[in-house]
Amino acid sequence: MSTHHEIPATPDTMVLGYFDAALPPVLEIASGDMVTLHSFPAGGKESLHPDPARVPADYLAALDTLVSGPGPHFVTGPVHVRGAEPGDVLQVDILDLKFRMDWGFVAILPLLGTLPDEFTDYETIHPDIDVARGVAILPWGAELPLDPFFGIMGTAPPAAWGRVGSPVPRAFGGNMDNKELKVGTSLYLPVYNPGAGFYAGDGHGVQGDGEVCITALETGLTGTFRLTVRKDLGYAWPFAETPTDLLTIGLHESLDEAMRQAVREMVRHVCARTDLTRNQAYMLCSLAGNLRITQTVDGNKGVHMLLSKSALAAPV
């Protein structure tokens, strides 16, 4: 029987702006256990809602207590999963996501985003979040369907890398900002350290592919995950499965190189799951694979490919 754990939203269970394999775990669990954890919006006090009554007290405590690293993200963890060793894969089943705030923020910030030289009239807005109706309400009246996910999920980076800033996604995952990593999806992450060291944070209420201005709807989320050690997979790069699709991930400073990586990874996964030759898998990706720009703003840009699992099925 698996056990369900909860990590409280307190400064001693999270870090601000970095990952580090040397950090002691905030929780130790067995493989297959479920973990519920909480996140705060990325950013500092300049991003707070103008109505102080709407700012959670635990969010303010974290802002006042934590020493900021190279990034703006509150990240909960690390979680030590017993039995995980370097070379294994951590399977992260995303079981549930709930909003813990009734607002978020979107910002245009100096020197950031896709068009930093063209947007220098810096601005932050605070859309309302109506969970009952399932919408975010923008200041000009438009409403967008809520579609929450954690921008950051990852394992602890290799110890030799030392303290790694949170903004740039890498081989351990991290700030991938992939809107497909939502409830019902399973994420697979390489393990570099004993116990894996799972982190999550950077709650997003809704985001477009690209995240072009630098932020999604940054907000607080509570997430529940099942963490399982997989010794049978050997993945060296993040990979995911939605209920309907395989999802491969490319990360690189160049969008072209990120695209090539996403395609290369999908060819490899298709070959591993079928009897198709590498040529046949490549042609299948051309017919049924869908490339999307994940984000263009995190240093290593992201491209992902979605391929329907139904395209892998041979006729009976």
N, C-alpha and C positions, 0 to 999 in steps of 0.2 A: 504494500500500500504506500502510495506516495504521500508526502507531507506538504501542507500548504504553509508557507512562511510569509510574513510581511515585514518589510523594512520601513521604519518610520521616516517621515520627512523632516529630519533633523540635520543640523550641520555636520554632525559626526558620522553620518552615513553617506556623505557626498563630497565631491571635490568640485572646484570651479575652474574650468578651462584647460584641463589636462588629463592624460592617462599615464599611469606609471606602474610597471610590474612590481616595484618594490613596496607598494602600499599594502598594509595588512588588510585582510578581508573584513567586510562589515557583517558578513553572514557566511556560514558554511553549511552546505546542503548535500544530500545524496543525489546521484543521477536520477532523473525522472521526477524530482520534486518540483512543486510550483512555487513561484515567488511573485508577490505583489510589491511593487515599488512606486514611488511618487517622483514627479519632476516639476521643476519650476521653469518659467520662460527663460530663454537665453537673454543676455543683456543685463544692464545695470540699472541703477536708480533713475537714470534719465528716461527709461522706458516704462516706468510705473504709470498706472492709471492715475489721472488727475484727481479722482475721488479717493482719498486715503481709506475710506471705509470699505472699498472694494478690493484692497490689497491684503491677501492673507498674512496673518501674523508670522507663520512659519517661513514664508517667503522673505519677509523683512528680516527675520532672524538670520537666515542664510546669507542675505546680502551684507548684513552687519558683521557677520562672524568669519566667513570664509575668505581666505587670501586668494586673490585671483591669479591664475596662471596665464599662459599665452593666449587663451581663448575666452569667450564669453559664456560658455555653456555650463549649466549645473548638471553634473553627471552623478548618478547614484551607483554605488558599488565601491570596490569590486566584490562579487559573489564567488566564493570558492566552491567548486563542484568536485566532490570527492571522486577520485579515480581518473580525472582528466590529466593527461600527460602531453607533453609536446609531440606534435604529429597527429594527435587526435582531432576530431571535429566536434564542436559544440552545436547541437541542434536546439534552436530557440523557437518553440511554438508560441505564437502570439495569440493568447487566449481571450484577452479582454482589454479594452481601453475605455476609460471614463474621464470626462472633464472634471477638473477640480477647481476651475475658475469660470466666471461668467463673462470673461473678456480676454482679449489677447491684444497683441500689438503688431503692426507692420511698419517698417521704417525704410527711409532712404538715408544712407549714412555716408560720411566722407570717405572717398577713395575705395568704396566697396560696390558690389553689384556688377552687372554686365555692362552698363554704360556709365561709369563713374564720372567721366568728363562732361557728359551731357545733362546730368541731373545733379546740380549743385545747390538747389533750393531744398535743403535738407528738411525732412518732415517725418513725424511719427503720428500714426493714427491708432485708435483703440476701438476696434469693432466689438460690438456686443456679441456674446455667444448665447443663443437660445437653444438649450439642449432639448426642451420639450418639442420644439418645432423642427429641430435638426438643422438650424441655419446659423450662419454668421451674418450680422447686419452691418453693412459698411456705412460710414458717415454720410454718404451721398444717397443712401436709401436702398441700394441694391442688396440682394440677399444671395448668399452662396451656400450650397449644401455642405454641411460639416462632413469631413472625411479624415478623422484623426489618425496620427501615427507618430512614432518616436523617430526624430531625425537621427538620433545617435543610438546605435546598439553595436557592441563590440566586445572582443576579448582583450585582455591586457597585452600590450605590444611586447615584442621581444625585449628581454631585460637589457640587452646590449644597446638598445636605442635610448635608454634612460627615460626621462620625463618628456612626453610627446604632447604638443599642443592639441587641443580638441578641434580646431577648425578643419584640418585637412584629413579626409578619409584615406585609409591605407589598407594594406592587406589584412589587418585585424578587424576591419569594418570601421566603426567609429561614425563620423559625421557624414553618412552616405546620403541623407536627405532624400530617401527613395519613398515616394508616396505609395508604392505597392506593398510596403512592409507593414501591413495593417492586420486587423483581426482575421484569423483563418490562414494566414501565411506562416510558413516555417522558414526560418533563416538558418543557414549553416555557416559557421565561422571557424577558421583554423585556430588551433590551440598552440600557444607558444610557451606557456608556463604551466607548471603543476597547478591544478585546480582551475585552470582556464582564466579566471578573473573576469567575470561578466560585468559589463557596465551598460547602463541605459539612461537616456535623458533627452532633452531638447524636444519637448512636446510641441506638436504642430496640429492646429485645428483643421486646416485645409491648405493645400499648396498645389500650384501648377507645376507640370514638368518644366524644369529650368530654374525655378525659384529666382527669377531674373533680377529683382531689385535688392537682394541679399537676404530677405526674411521670408518665411512663410507667415501664417497667422500663428505667432509665437504665444504659447499658452501653457498652462499647467495640466498635466495628465497623470492619471493613475493607470498603471499597466500590470497585467498578470501574464506571466510567462511560465512555460514548462521547459526546464533545462535538462538536456539529456546528453550524456557523453556517447559519442559514436566512434568506435574504434575500427569500423568496417568501411569507412568512406575515403579517407586520405585526401580530402580536398585541401588544396593549398591557397585557395582564394574564396572570398565570400560567394555564396550561391543561395538561391531561395526557390521555394515552390509556393505558388498561390493555390487555391483550390482547383484552378483550371489550367494553370500555365507553369512551365519552367521559366525561371528568371535568372539570367546571367548578368554580371555586373562588370563594367569596365571603369577604371579610375586612372586618370592621367592628366598632366597639365595640358596636353593636346587633346581636343575632342576627337580628332582623327584616330589617335592612338587608343583612346578610351573605347571608341567604336570598334576598332579592330580586336581589342581584348574581349569585348562582349560577344562578338561573333565567334572568335576562337574558342572561348569558353563554352558557348552553346554547341558548337560542333563536337567538342570533347564530351559534353554531357549526353548528347544524342547518341554518339557512338557507344558510350558506356551502358546505355539503357536498351539498345537495339542491336540488331545484326547488320545495320547499315555500314557501308564503307565510309571512309572519311569524305570522299567525293559526294556520295549520296547524302550524307548529313549536311554538307555545305549547300547542296542544291535545295534540300528541304528548308533550310534556314532562309534561302532566297525566296521560296514560295510561301512559307507560312510564318516566318519569324518577323517580329515587329520591333524595330529599333526606336528607342525614345531617349531624349536628352533628359537625364535625371536632374542635374543642376549644373550651372555654369559659373558658380560663385565661390567655391570652397577650395581654391588652390588646385587640387586634383579635381578636374571636372568629371562628371559622371555620365555614362551612357549605359542603358540596360536594354537587353533583348528579352521579349516575351515570346514564347512558343507554346501554343496550345498542346496539352498532353494528348488530345484527341488526334493530333497529327502524327503521333508516334504509333498509333494502333494499327495493326495489320487487319485487313478484313477477315472475318470468320468464315 
